[in-house]
Amino acid sequence: AEQYDTGKFKSTAVHDVIRSHIDGPGEKRLLIGVLIPYPGQGTWIRFMKQGLRAAVDFASLNAAVRYTPPINGSGPTIKIFVGACSPEPLELKETADFMIANLSRLLQIKEDVKETAVKELITKSALVRETAISIKAKKGSFYLIANVLDELFAAMQSKIGRR
């Protein structure tokens, strides 16, 4: 993402803010807002959070998926992020790239896509021991990403059915 300096204010990508916090003391910042780009027409977005108990606000895992179909000559966009499985949110870029490369037959290979997502998550995760959630419970929650992708596939199927 780009960084803008307007004299008193500076716009910085959220990833860079998180990274600087993880890396230790650095530039002091006061967050005064969040700029969220307007999604393209037909964009589908979903966020899911899984916890062990409804009374506890800590997520054992959360996942966000965004799909923007091809419009006006631009290609499709798929973004997949998973949190609470590493010190910073993880992007499942290989899974997204696999989905885009196979977009025309995505609904036929959805089980392969879900398997790819879970494998990428397992490979990239860096679980941290917590007092409220065991490592085993965290690993057991990795299949939440498959549930989010199932919702995307169902939304895509319903759009195809309406044509």
ABEGO torsion letter per residue (X at the ends): XBBBBAGABBBBBAAAAAAAAAAEBBBBBBBAEBBBBBBBBGBBBBBBBBBABAABABBABBBBBBBBBBBGGBBBBBBBBBBGABABBBBBAAAAAAAAAAAAAAAAAAAAAAAAAAAAAAAABBBBBBAABBAAAAAAAAAAAAAAAAAAAAAAAAAAAAX
